[in-house]
Amino acid sequence: MTELKVPQDVLDHFAKFGVTAETFSGGHLGEKLGITIVEASPERVVGTMPVEGNQQPYGLLHGGASAALAETLGSVGAMLHAGPGRYAVGVDLNATHHRSATSGLVTGVATAVFRGRTAATYEIAVTDDQGKRITSCRLTCALRDV
């Protein structure tokens, strides 16, 4: 996993909930899905997820796995934007599935479109190994004090 530039007090806060640096990319669900964060800042978060192991019975990438990747990436960005002593909670997730993936890695890029005091919204594009868009998402997180 790429070392994230996450403030130590943020990691310390999440450690109280059993989240380690290794599971920071989505907690235990992210670990099960194989999500890896490769870039993280309040403005942009990039992560990958394997298709294998995240497929529905027809062998296609499960739409819920794409949505979980998107929510993970947007939530990490919102949490980094919220800063120390605050956390982000997803309150609205919209996902449109454009095409399927059957193998390889998918990459999600979450880009901030609104970063306010009490909410943050991210657009997330999930693409396949050829750069073709699989899913488009929008995530809004409420920002709360610890």
LOZAMI-806026 format. One record per residue: residue number from 1; residue in three letters; x, y, z of N, C-alpha, C in turn. Coordinates in Angstrom, 3 decimals. Layout:
<rs>
   logu   drenlo         nu         nv         nw        cau        cav        caw         cu         cv         cw
    NUM      ALA          X          Y          Z          X          Y          Z          X          Y          Z
...
</rs>
This chain:
<rs>
   logu   drenlo         nu         nv         nw        cau        cav        caw         cu         cv         cw
      1      MET      0.843     -1.174      0.000      0.000      0.000      0.000      0.890      1.240      0.000
      2      THR      0.522      2.242     -0.791      1.232      3.502     -0.818      1.040      4.218      0.504
      3      GLU      2.094      4.844      1.027      1.961      5.579      2.267      1.089      6.808      2.032
      4      LEU      0.066      6.950      2.865     -0.837      8.089      2.738     -0.346      9.241      3.582
      5      LYS     -0.620     10.443      3.121     -0.268     11.618      3.898     -1.478     12.007      4.748
      6      VAL     -1.783     11.130      5.707     -2.916     11.333      6.608     -2.355     11.790      7.944
      7      PRO     -2.892     12.882      8.504     -2.380     13.355      9.799     -2.448     12.255     10.863
      8      GLN     -1.426     12.183     11.699     -1.345     11.136     12.722     -2.548     11.180     13.659
      9      ASP     -3.046     12.378     13.992     -4.185     12.430     14.910     -5.440     11.832     14.275
     10      VAL     -5.552     11.899     12.958     -6.678     11.267     12.275     -6.544      9.751     12.373
     11      LEU     -5.348      9.228     12.103     -5.119      7.794     12.234     -5.333      7.340     13.678
     12      ASP     -4.885      8.139     14.643     -5.072      7.800     16.054     -6.553      7.742     16.401
     13      HIS     -7.326      8.679     15.874     -8.765      8.686     16.131     -9.415      7.415     15.594
     14      PHE     -9.103      7.047     14.377     -9.717      5.874     13.780     -9.212      4.576     14.399
     15      ALA     -8.027      4.613     15.003     -7.495      3.430     15.682     -8.420      3.015     16.824
     16      LYS     -9.143      3.980     17.429    -10.083      3.663     18.501    -11.201      2.742     18.017
     17      PHE    -11.452      2.756     16.706    -12.512      1.937     16.132    -11.951      0.671     15.472
     18      GLY    -10.663      0.399     15.709    -10.048     -0.798     15.155     -9.526     -0.625     13.742
     19      VAL     -9.486      0.614     13.252     -8.998      0.877     11.901     -7.501      1.144     11.972
     20      THR     -6.732      0.336     11.257     -5.292      0.515     11.205     -4.922      1.170      9.876
     21      ALA     -3.677      1.521      9.719     -3.229      2.096      8.442     -3.494      1.125      7.299
     22      GLU     -3.411     -0.187      7.583     -3.640     -1.198      6.550     -5.109     -1.282      6.145
     23      THR     -6.024     -0.983      7.073     -7.457     -1.079      6.756     -8.086      0.293      6.544
     24      PHE     -7.262      1.321      6.475     -7.778      2.679      6.315     -8.581      2.835      5.029
     25      SER     -8.262      2.083      4.013     -8.956      2.202      2.736    -10.271      1.432      2.742
     26      GLY    -11.153      1.814      3.647    -12.483      1.228      3.659    -12.725      0.288      4.814
     27      GLY    -11.843      0.289      5.802    -12.050     -0.592      6.943    -12.029     -2.043      6.515
     28      HIS    -12.748     -2.871      7.241    -12.739     -4.300      6.955    -13.434     -4.622      5.637
     29      LEU    -14.470     -3.856      5.261    -15.107     -4.083      3.959    -14.113     -3.795      2.845
     30      GLY    -13.410     -2.680      2.942    -12.405     -2.358      1.933    -11.335     -3.416      1.823
     31      GLU    -10.973     -3.975      2.968     -9.977     -5.055      2.977    -10.519     -6.281      2.244
     32      LYS    -11.770     -6.651      2.515    -12.384     -7.809      1.850    -12.521     -7.595      0.350
     33      LEU    -12.808     -6.356     -0.048    -12.966     -6.045     -1.473    -11.622     -5.865     -2.175
     34      GLY    -10.543     -5.712     -1.408     -9.215     -5.522     -1.989     -8.951     -4.095     -2.420
     35      ILE     -9.635     -3.128     -1.792     -9.446     -1.717     -2.149     -8.093     -1.243     -1.635
     36      THR     -7.359     -0.575     -2.509     -6.077      0.027     -2.157     -6.119      1.500     -2.536
     37      ILE     -5.830      2.359     -1.579     -5.744      3.797     -1.845     -4.331      4.072     -2.350
     38      VAL     -4.228      4.730     -3.509     -2.906      5.019     -4.066     -2.575      6.511     -4.032
     39      GLU     -3.569      7.340     -3.789     -3.362      8.791     -3.690     -4.501      9.338     -2.846
     40      ALA     -4.191     10.227     -1.916     -5.261     10.778     -1.085     -4.962     12.202     -0.661
     41      SER     -5.899     13.088     -0.949     -5.868     14.466     -0.485     -7.322     14.909     -0.380
     42      PRO     -7.606     16.044      0.263     -8.983     16.509      0.323     -9.587     16.796     -1.055
     43      GLU     -8.750     17.086     -2.039     -9.231     17.433     -3.381     -9.435     16.218     -4.277
     44      ARG     -8.628     15.167     -4.070     -8.649     14.025     -4.996     -8.162     12.769     -4.281
     45      VAL     -8.907     11.690     -4.476     -8.514     10.388     -3.918     -8.586      9.368     -5.044
     46      VAL     -7.543      8.554     -5.169     -7.481      7.518     -6.201     -7.283      6.172     -5.518
     47      GLY     -8.047      5.190     -5.971     -7.907      3.846     -5.421     -8.216      2.796     -6.467
     48      THR     -7.760      1.579     -6.195     -8.011      0.463     -7.111     -8.714     -0.665     -6.364
     49      MET     -9.315     -1.561     -7.156     -9.991     -2.730     -6.612     -9.965     -3.825     -7.680
     50      PRO     -9.653     -5.060     -7.305     -9.676     -6.137     -8.297    -11.111     -6.519     -8.654
     51      VAL    -11.297     -6.925     -9.895    -12.607     -7.436    -10.307    -12.798     -8.829     -9.715
     52      GLU    -11.756     -9.650     -9.796    -11.843    -11.017     -9.273    -12.175    -10.988     -7.786
     53      GLY    -13.169    -11.775     -7.411    -13.614    -11.818     -6.028    -14.730    -10.836     -5.732
     54      ASN    -14.998     -9.933     -6.666    -16.038     -8.911     -6.496    -17.071     -8.990     -7.616
     55      GLN    -17.285    -10.212     -8.107    -18.185    -10.421     -9.239    -19.529    -10.974     -8.777
     56      GLN    -20.563    -10.631     -9.547    -21.874    -11.237     -9.332    -21.902    -12.582    -10.058
     57      PRO    -22.966    -13.368     -9.931    -22.956    -14.742    -10.464    -22.652    -14.878    -11.957
     58      TYR    -22.850    -13.830    -12.744    -22.586    -13.911    -14.188    -21.139    -13.591    -14.540
     59      GLY    -20.296    -13.356    -13.521    -18.891    -13.076    -13.766    -18.571    -11.614    -13.998
     60      LEU    -19.576    -10.748    -13.869    -19.378     -9.309    -14.057    -19.094     -8.647    -12.714
     61      LEU    -18.345     -7.552    -12.744    -18.104     -6.785    -11.527    -19.443     -6.417    -10.908
     62      HIS    -19.608     -6.695     -9.634    -20.858     -6.404     -8.929    -21.009     -4.887     -8.780
     63      GLY    -22.195     -4.388     -9.105    -22.445     -2.955     -8.991    -22.274     -2.450     -7.570
     64      GLY    -22.603     -3.291     -6.593    -22.413     -2.898     -5.198    -20.947     -2.741     -4.842
     65      ALA    -20.089     -3.524     -5.465    -18.646     -3.392     -5.224    -18.147     -2.067     -5.796
     66      SER    -18.636     -1.701     -6.989    -18.268     -0.398     -7.568    -18.735      0.733     -6.673
     67      ALA    -19.954      0.609     -6.141    -20.497      1.635     -5.253    -19.686      1.720     -3.960
     68      ALA    -19.274      0.558     -3.431    -18.461      0.559     -2.211    -17.104      1.211     -2.455
     69      LEU    -16.498      0.948     -3.618    -15.242      1.610     -3.973    -15.453      3.122     -4.014
     70      ALA    -16.511      3.552     -4.691    -16.783      4.990     -4.817    -17.007      5.629     -3.457
     71      GLU    -17.818      5.001     -2.616    -18.093      5.592     -1.303    -16.839      5.633     -0.440
     72      THR    -16.006      4.615     -0.552    -14.749      4.608      0.200    -13.873      5.777     -0.211
     73      LEU    -13.694      5.971     -1.507    -12.798      7.032     -1.988    -13.336      8.418     -1.621
     74      GLY    -14.615      8.649     -1.866    -15.202      9.944     -1.520    -15.168     10.206     -0.029
     75      SER    -15.403      9.169      0.763    -15.390      9.334      2.219    -14.000      9.665      2.744
     76      VAL    -12.981      9.050      2.159    -11.609      9.375      2.568    -11.317     10.842      2.261
     77      GLY    -11.688     11.307      1.070    -11.485     12.714      0.732    -12.231     13.637      1.674
     78      ALA    -13.484     13.307      1.974    -14.290     14.143      2.869    -13.703     14.161      4.271
     79      MET    -13.219     13.008      4.733    -12.614     12.945      6.057    -11.337     13.785      6.115
     80      LEU    -10.540     13.726      5.062     -9.325     14.546      5.027     -9.678     16.028      4.978
     81      HIS    -10.740     16.371      4.248    -11.203     17.763      4.214    -11.717     18.197      5.586
     82      ALA    -12.447     17.315      6.268    -13.027     17.654      7.572    -11.947     18.035      8.579
     83      GLY    -10.822     17.316      8.529     -9.694     17.638      9.385     -9.785     17.031     10.776
     84      PRO     -8.785     17.322     11.594     -8.699     16.750     12.943     -9.930     17.071     13.785
     85      GLY    -10.352     16.095     14.568    -11.487     16.300     15.457    -12.836     16.219     14.774
     86      ARG    -12.830     15.862     13.497    -14.078     15.758     12.737    -14.062     14.466     11.934
     87      TYR    -15.224     14.027     11.485    -15.310     12.837     10.651    -16.413     13.018      9.617
     88      ALA    -16.405     12.154      8.618    -17.353     12.232      7.506    -18.264     11.007      7.521
     89      VAL    -19.541     11.255      7.225    -20.526     10.177      7.151    -21.263     10.316      5.825
     90      GLY    -21.245      9.275      5.010    -21.961      9.304      3.738    -23.460      9.422      3.975
     91      VAL    -24.101     10.379      3.291    -25.549     10.560      3.436    -26.297     10.372      2.121
     92      ASP    -25.579     10.418      0.996    -26.229     10.219     -0.296    -25.206      9.670     -1.276
     93      LEU    -25.552      8.560     -1.908    -24.696      7.964     -2.928    -25.557      7.648     -4.140
     94      ASN    -25.125      8.138     -5.293    -25.796      7.860     -6.557    -24.791      7.153     -7.435
     95      ALA    -25.209      6.050     -8.065    -24.309      5.312     -8.951    -25.023      4.961    -10.247
     96      THR    -24.379      5.247    -11.360    -24.864      4.854    -12.677    -23.837      3.911    -13.274
     97      HIS    -24.267      2.693    -13.606    -23.380      1.684    -14.172    -23.499      1.733    -15.690
     98      HIS    -22.378      1.998    -16.367    -22.364      2.185    -17.817    -22.012      0.919    -18.587
     99      ARG    -21.090      0.137    -18.063    -20.623     -1.067    -18.747    -20.089     -2.023    -17.684
    100      SER    -19.757     -3.214    -18.100    -19.271     -4.211    -17.153    -17.757     -4.397    -17.271
    101      ALA    -17.209     -5.001    -16.234    -15.808     -5.430    -16.249    -15.816     -6.889    -15.804
    102      THR    -14.949     -7.702    -16.397    -14.909     -9.126    -16.062    -13.561     -9.574    -15.498
    103      SER    -12.559     -8.719    -15.586    -11.237     -9.089    -15.069    -10.416     -7.832    -14.842
    104      GLY     -9.255     -8.030    -14.242     -8.323     -6.928    -14.040     -8.645     -6.094    -12.814
    105      LEU     -8.144     -4.878    -12.849     -8.366     -3.906    -11.777     -9.279     -2.806    -12.294
    106      VAL    -10.113     -2.287    -11.405    -10.820     -1.053    -11.723    -10.189      0.038    -10.866
    107      THR    -10.210      1.243    -11.400     -9.632      2.394    -10.708    -10.713      3.428    -10.498
    108      GLY    -10.792      3.940     -9.283    -11.731      5.005     -8.976    -10.987      6.286     -8.695
    109      VAL    -11.509      7.386     -9.229    -10.939      8.711     -8.966    -12.061      9.578     -8.413
    110      ALA    -11.907      9.987     -7.163    -12.878     10.858     -6.500    -12.356     12.283     -6.550
    111      THR    -13.158     13.173     -7.109    -12.774     14.571     -7.238    -13.781     15.432     -6.485
    112      ALA    -13.280     16.307     -5.629    -14.160     17.171     -4.846    -14.878     18.157     -5.760
    113      VAL    -16.183     18.278     -5.565    -16.951     19.294     -6.279    -17.501     20.339     -5.326
    114      PHE    -17.600     19.996     -4.029    -18.024     20.951     -2.999    -17.395     20.533     -1.689
    115      ARG    -16.713     21.475     -1.038    -16.119     21.214      0.268    -16.495     22.355      1.192
    116      GLY    -17.520     22.113      1.995    -18.001     23.130      2.921    -17.691     22.784      4.360
    117      ARG    -18.297     23.532      5.282    -18.073     23.318      6.709    -18.823     22.098      7.228
    118      THR    -20.032     21.830      6.692    -20.849     20.739      7.216    -21.098     19.620      6.205
    119      ALA    -20.646     19.797      4.980    -20.858     18.771      3.954    -19.758     18.845      2.901
    120      ALA    -19.542     17.707      2.241    -18.594     17.646      1.126    -19.177     16.691      0.088
    121      THR    -19.032     17.060     -1.190    -19.547     16.238     -2.285    -18.410     15.917     -3.245
    122      TYR    -18.384     14.641     -3.667    -17.352     14.154     -4.580    -17.997     13.466     -5.768
    123      GLU    -17.398     13.662     -6.950    -17.748     12.880     -8.124    -16.690     11.794     -8.253
    124      ILE    -17.138     10.569     -8.498    -16.218      9.451     -8.585    -16.408      8.746     -9.924
    125      ALA    -15.324      8.631    -10.687    -15.339      7.893    -11.955    -14.602      6.583    -11.728
    126      VAL    -15.263      5.471    -12.043    -14.641      4.158    -11.939    -14.398      3.665    -13.358
    127      THR    -13.135      3.334    -13.662    -12.765      2.908    -15.010    -12.088      1.538    -14.972
    128      ASP    -12.084      0.866    -16.140    -11.428     -0.435    -16.245     -9.965     -0.261    -16.645
    129      ASP     -9.287     -1.376    -16.885     -7.861     -1.345    -17.242     -7.574     -0.588    -18.541
    130      GLN     -8.570     -0.470    -19.403     -8.405      0.250    -20.667     -8.812      1.719    -20.546
    131      GLY     -9.180      2.154    -19.339     -9.588      3.538    -19.133    -11.034      3.809    -19.505
    132      LYS    -11.805      2.765    -19.812    -13.227      2.941    -20.145    -14.029      3.064    -18.860
    133      ARG    -14.945      4.020    -18.859    -15.744      4.262    -17.664    -16.722      3.115    -17.438
    134      ILE    -16.684      2.586    -16.218    -17.568      1.512    -15.778    -18.769      2.113    -15.044
    135      THR    -18.477      3.016    -14.115    -19.502      3.580    -13.240    -19.202      5.049    -12.979
    136      SER    -20.264      5.846    -12.887    -20.171      7.244    -12.463    -20.954      7.375    -11.166
    137      CYS    -20.345      7.995    -10.172    -21.005      8.157     -8.869    -20.898      9.595     -8.380
    138      ARG    -21.809      9.914     -7.479    -21.747     11.170     -6.732    -22.007     10.822     -5.279
    139      LEU    -21.158     11.304     -4.381    -21.280     11.036     -2.943    -21.301     12.349     -2.183
    140      THR    -22.259     12.478     -1.289    -22.283     13.619     -0.367    -22.107     13.062      1.047
    141      CYS    -21.197     13.670      1.783    -20.934     13.293      3.173    -21.270     14.457      4.088
    142      ALA    -21.884     14.142      5.221    -22.039     15.124      6.290    -20.748     15.126      7.079
    143      LEU    -20.315     16.301      7.505    -19.106     16.447      8.295    -19.507     16.758      9.734
    144      ARG    -19.014     15.955     10.657    -19.423     16.072     12.066    -18.216     16.180     12.972
    145      ASP    -18.457     16.767     14.131    -17.432     16.804     15.170    -17.394     15.477     15.907
    146      VAL    -16.198     15.104     16.358    -16.039     13.843     17.088    -16.749     13.955     18.413
</rs>
